[in-house]
Amino acid sequence: MAYQGVVSPITVTERLNYVHFDVKTALKSSQTQINVLIDELGDPDKDLIIDGKAYKGADKFSAAATLAVTNKMDQLQNSTTTILSVFTELYKLEKSIGGTT
């Protein structure tokens, strides 16, 4: 959808009224992914699987696997920070327009 000028408050309300986003669930999902990575790295019998690519045995500690783990952890950190920032701004916006929750 292309930007077509000022959007009316009624349009915003109609479009966003039924959109629900659970911050706790999103953060728990990120934490679960981190826990899975840590478990896979700590258990020599488990393969390390990142974004569908498996690193087996000694490959778990190769340069490619280390880079993949670092990238995945950065992605999770960025998404968590973004989720918290958006939620905080939405909360501020709601408070500024008179919301009570």
C-alpha positions as CSV (number, residue, x, y, z in Angstrom):
1,M,0.0,0.0,0.0
2,A,1.5,3.3,-1.0
3,Y,1.3,6.4,1.1
4,Q,-1.4,8.7,-0.1
5,G,-1.3,11.7,2.3
6,V,-2.6,12.1,5.8
7,V,-4.4,9.1,7.1
8,S,-7.5,9.9,9.2
9,P,-7.7,8.6,12.8
10,I,-10.9,6.7,11.9
11,T,-9.0,4.8,9.2
12,V,-6.2,4.0,11.6
13,T,-8.6,2.8,14.2
14,E,-10.6,0.6,11.8
15,R,-7.4,-1.0,10.5
16,L,-5.7,-1.6,13.8
17,N,-8.7,-2.2,16.0
18,Y,-8.5,-6.0,15.6
19,V,-4.8,-6.4,15.4
20,H,-3.4,-8.2,18.4
21,F,0.2,-8.7,19.2
22,D,1.3,-10.5,22.3
23,V,4.7,-9.1,23.4
24,K,5.2,-11.8,26.1
25,T,4.8,-14.6,23.5
26,A,7.2,-12.9,21.1
27,L,9.8,-12.5,23.8
28,K,9.3,-16.1,25.0
29,S,9.8,-17.3,21.4
30,S,13.2,-15.4,21.2
31,Q,14.2,-16.8,24.5
32,T,13.2,-20.4,23.4
33,Q,15.4,-20.0,20.3
34,I,18.3,-18.9,22.4
35,N,17.9,-21.8,24.8
36,V,17.8,-24.3,21.9
37,L,21.0,-22.9,20.5
38,I,22.7,-23.1,23.9
39,D,21.5,-26.7,24.4
40,E,22.7,-27.7,20.9
41,L,26.1,-26.2,21.5
42,G,26.5,-27.7,24.9
43,D,25.5,-31.3,24.0
44,P,28.1,-33.1,21.8
45,D,25.4,-35.6,20.7
46,K,23.1,-33.0,19.2
47,D,23.5,-31.4,15.8
48,L,23.5,-27.6,15.7
49,I,20.7,-26.4,13.5
50,I,20.5,-22.8,12.5
51,D,18.0,-21.6,9.9
52,G,17.7,-25.1,8.5
53,K,21.4,-25.8,8.1
54,A,22.8,-28.5,10.3
55,Y,26.3,-28.4,11.7
56,K,27.4,-31.9,12.9
57,G,30.1,-33.1,15.2
58,A,33.3,-31.0,15.0
59,D,31.6,-28.7,12.4
60,K,29.6,-27.2,15.4
61,F,32.7,-25.2,16.3
62,S,33.9,-24.3,12.8
63,A,34.2,-20.8,11.6
64,A,31.1,-21.1,9.6
65,A,29.0,-22.4,12.5
66,T,30.5,-19.7,14.8
67,L,29.5,-17.0,12.3
68,A,26.0,-18.5,12.0
69,V,25.5,-18.6,15.8
70,T,26.7,-15.0,16.0
71,N,24.4,-13.9,13.2
72,K,21.4,-15.7,14.7
73,M,22.1,-14.2,18.2
74,D,22.3,-10.7,16.6
75,Q,19.0,-11.3,14.8
76,L,17.4,-12.4,18.0
77,Q,18.8,-9.4,19.9
78,N,17.6,-7.0,17.2
79,S,14.2,-8.4,17.0
80,T,13.8,-8.4,20.8
81,T,15.0,-4.8,21.0
82,T,12.6,-3.8,18.2
83,I,9.6,-5.6,19.9
84,L,10.3,-3.8,23.1
85,S,10.8,-0.4,21.4
86,V,7.6,-0.7,19.4
87,F,5.6,-1.8,22.4
88,T,7.0,1.0,24.5
89,E,6.1,3.6,21.8
90,L,2.6,2.1,21.4
91,Y,2.1,2.3,25.2
92,K,3.2,6.0,25.2
93,L,0.9,6.7,22.3
94,E,-2.0,5.1,23.9
95,K,-1.4,7.0,27.2
96,S,-1.1,10.3,25.3
97,I,-4.5,9.8,23.6
98,G,-6.2,9.0,26.9
99,G,-5.9,5.2,27.1
100,T,-6.1,3.7,30.5
101,T,-4.4,0.3,29.9
